[in-house]
Amino acid sequence: MFEIRIICDTPDVPRVAQAVLGSVDAVSVRRYPTRDRARTRLYITAGHRRPHRDCPGCDGDGLTLWFLPDGTQEQRPCTGLSADALHAAGLTQGSTGRKPWHRVTDH
C-alpha cells in the first residue's frame, strides 16, 4: 500500500484524479484546498492494480465509462469507485463535493 499526493489546479482535479485512479486500486481519496486556496491537494491511498473480478464499478472487465470534461464519454480503466462516489468526492467535472471516499472492506 502507498499514498500518492498531488497538487494541481482545481479545474484539473477530475482529469488528474481519474488518470491516477485508473492505474491503481484506491483505498481512500481525500481532497483539500492548498493553504493559499489557489490549488487543490489530493491524497490517494492505494495498492497495485489487481483484477477487477468483483468490482461494482466495471462489472469485472476492468473498464468503465468515463465522463470527460468536454461532455463526451469514453471506455477507460476502472477507478474502482462508483460514479456516485467520484461525484461526491468532487472528482468529476462540475461536481462541487469534497466528501472523502474510503473503500468499504469486509474486515
C-alpha positions, 0 to 999 in steps of 0.5 A: 500500500502507498499514498500518492499526493498531488497538487494541481489546479482545481479545474484539473482535479477530475482529469488528474484524479481519474488518470491516477485512479485508473492505474491503481486500486484506491483505498481512500481519496481525500481532497483539500484546498492548498493553504493559499486556496489557489490549488487543490491537494489530493491524497490517494491511498492505494495498492497495485492494480489487481483484477477487477473480478468483483468490482461494482464499478466495471462489472469485472472487465476492468473498464468503465465509462468515463465522463470527460470534461468536454461532455463526451464519454469514453471506455477507460480503466476502472477507478474502482469507485462508483460514479456516485462516489467520484461525484461526491468526492468532487472528482468529476467535472462540475461536481462541487463535493469534497466528501472523502471516499474510503473503500468499504472492506469486509474486515 
